[in-house]
Amino acid sequence: MKRGAALLGMFLVVACGSPVPKSAEPAALVSQETRVLTASPTYNRTGFTQTTLADGRVLVAGGTAQGAPADFRAAEVYTPGASTPWSTTGDMVVARYEHAATRLQDGRVLVSGGITPLGNGRDAELYDPATGTWTATGSLITARTRHTQTLLQNGKVLVVGGDGTATTQGLSSAELYDPATGAWTLAASPNRGYSGHTATLLRNGDVLLLGNRNQHQRYRPSTDAWSATANSGAVLAAGHSATLLTTTVNGEVLVVGPQWQSDVPSQMASRYDPVTNTWTTAIWAPFPRVGHGAVELSNGSVLVVGGYHPTTGAPAQWVSRYDIGTGGWTALTALALARRDFGLSLIGNAPDQVLLNGGWNVDSNGVWSRQASELYSTGCVPKTSCMANGWQCGSPSDGCGGKLECGSCGVGYECNPLNYCESSCVPDPLVTTCENRCGCVANNCGTSVNCGPCPDGGACPTGQQLCCDGVCRHKNECFIIACANSAQPHASVGLSCAPES
């Protein structure tokens, strides 16, 4: 499953700790708020998984919900565009929350680990969308929760880190699930523990592992080995997001999260290039957040939504779009509901639409509640045709944060700022100014300049002159020949095409 963001959060802190104070929301975003609430599932959840199925439906499974039974195993399916979008499906075999889920290559969904009625679980199970039923499969070797699952190109699933039964500092272990056998095997271990991390499948099949530090690792399935990457410019806080930029040449990864200076957070956005193994800093607006959602839209831009302020814990309504063409950010209309640690899925395009589920919010009295579902649309329909917009070359903006690739110009031409091919030839300046020239004179760039009729005399009969076509004619006839040539591309020298008497 493509993981556009780490939705690994602070559920236990929020649910069991002291209420977190609400911070002031930027006034500019309040004024932009629009209500796009949609039908909600039977249960508003936290600590659940949300997985897009092969047919476009969305599966939510497990978690915790207000009023739900202690043995909460319920799963529901969202069908985009249906008059009644939510429907119940088979219950999970084991109740769990803070688990992980991945859609396999055959369309089934693998769920593993999490907190179960008996503690941190090793249990794993499979959901079959064709039958709507769950079946048990092989158990994890190590019990873990808040771990990551990454579908590899060979069809296996890599599980890394998370919290174990004896530690909340992150497990330094990994294992592989083989759908063909239903069994788990140990994989090479990363060199440190990971929790609140992200694991992103790169274009070449490696997995980029980013944790709460500035030192990171990559896993290569073909050799079952980890290697160090270049250090990021700052520590990547737990609860950051990592999104594969599929439209970039090298398959870069956009990482969004706060960085800390003198105990004050500021928002950081970085791009990791897996081919050159380098990090670059991306421009970012001053909205520090973690526990947010991030998803690549159909045109390659990235939508970053919600989350919470890292110092106050207050959920946010902020929405920003990373514009892949410019490398900058655009502030968009706020969410209808502030939320943190939620589910996020892209369910449509032109314009793009995302489904948000669950997560936490807090009211002015400090009371925490789970949020209802919401559909959010950018409202922007990207341009898709270079020709329809008169573009011949370059990478112009599609108007929605993405860009079009309109190709390059032929030999002797270059792409101008208007994305139109123009000659790259530099004309002879003496020809352009017609200095001491007359007639139709070539400018050394494949076109001619109308330098006006040549004077009488020479080999021409009395009363005639040499026209620009090399033929002796009367003066008026020469003007007609010169003006006919002026219809072709030429450099203007301010000459009038009115015949002389």
CORHUWO-V64618 format. One record per backbone hydrogen bond with DSSP energy under -1.0 kcal/mol. NH is the residue of the N-H (numbers start at 0). CO is the residue of the C=O. Records with the same first field share a line. If there is no record, write none. Layout:
NH->CO, CO
//
This chain:
13->9
14->10
15->11
16->12
29->25
30->26
32->29
45->63
48->60
50->58
52->56
55->52
57->77
58->50
59->75
60->48
61->73
62->95
63->45
67->64
71->69
75->59
76->86
77->57
78->84
81->78
86->76
88->74
89->131
91->72
96->114
97->46
99->111
101->109
103->107
106->103
108->126
109->101
110->124
111->99
112->122
113->143
114->96
115->118
118->115
120->113
124->110
125->134
126->108
127->132
131->127
134->125
136->123
137->181
139->121
143->120
144->162
145->97
147->159
149->157
151->155
154->151
156->176
157->149
158->174
159->147
160->172
161->193
162->144
163->166
170->161
174->158
175->184
176->156
177->182
180->177
181->177
184->175
186->173
193->170
197->209
199->207
201->205
204->201
206->218
207->199
208->216
209->197
212->210
216->208
217->226
218->206
219->224
223->219
224->219
226->217
228->215
231->213
235->212
238->195
239->236
240->255
242->253
244->251
245->243
247->244
252->271
253->242
254->269
255->240
256->267
258->265
260->263
263->260
265->258
267->256
269->254
270->279
271->252
272->277
276->272
277->272
279->270
281->268
286->284
289->307
290->238
292->304
294->302
296->300
299->296
301->321
302->294
303->319
304->292
305->317
306->338
307->289
308->313
312->308
315->306
319->303
320->329
321->301
322->327
323->400
324->400
326->322
329->320
331->318
334->316
338->315
339->359
340->290
342->356
344->354
346->352
347->352
352->347
353->375
354->344
355->373
356->342
358->44
359->339
360->368
362->366
365->362
368->360
370->358
373->355
374->35
375->353
377->351
382->397
389->386
390->385
391->418
392->418
393->406
397->401
403->395
405->393
412->409
413->421
415->419
418->415
421->413
423->411
427->442
431->427
432->428
434->429
436->433
438->451
440->448
442->446
448->440
450->438, 448
459->456
463->460
464->472
466->470
469->466
472->464
477->473
478->474
479->475
480->476
481->477
482->478
483->479
484->480
485->481
487->484
//
